Amino acid sequence: MTTTRTETDNELTAVLVQLFKGVVYRDTHERQWQQLLRQRSQVSDYVAMLGLSAEIDEAEGYAYLRSVDRGDDEDQLPRLVARRAMSFHVSILLALLRKKLAEFDATSADVRLILTRDQITEMLRVFLPESSNDVRLLAGVNAHISKVIDLGFLTPLRNQPDAFEVRRIIKAFVDGQWLADFERRLAEYRAELAGEGS
């Protein structure tokens, strides 16, 4: 006996596949976003069996999967969502982008924060070692930008290769506590750089 899949089953599968591929955004995955909101409980139940939770932020318009930490449970499932190590400068860039987004939200009625490669370079320049080689400096900044794009926190704009949208999901990963801790480390790093320059 064969079982036929219903349209609801197909919609649920489409939403789950998109979530496993990465973040689902209201503005770029409109159909899957609507299906996700309709089938929220089924999605949550399904991913919970895999040791994940579906994090949905309707106000900001994104959803993603997060591993559920079960502490020291010996029967803990292997991680489906890999942790990614970040270099110090990528961490700095994330902190700077998060702060820029907070300032933008406080002063602008726009929804999308767009930054150019030059603006990002200027933001980062303070935290990079002094260099007389601009080509090397730009190559380093471009590598950091590429990593942040890979992580899903920046999106290049179509037809504008040197402009990027800061994705709002950065707020879920770079929260106030993370920023406060990082601010302290940045102050220490600035002091070290100032000591090397004198």
ABEGO torsion letter per residue (X at the ends): XBBBBBAAAAAAAAAAAAAAAEBBBAAABAAAAAAAAAAAAAAAAAAAAAGBBBBBBAAAGBBBBBBBBAEABAABBBBABBBBBBBAAAAAAAAAAAAAAAAAAAABABABBBBBAAAAAAAAAAABBBBABAAAAAAAAAAAAAAAAAAGABBBBBGBAABBBBBAAAAAABBAAAAAAAAAAAAAAAAAAAAAAX
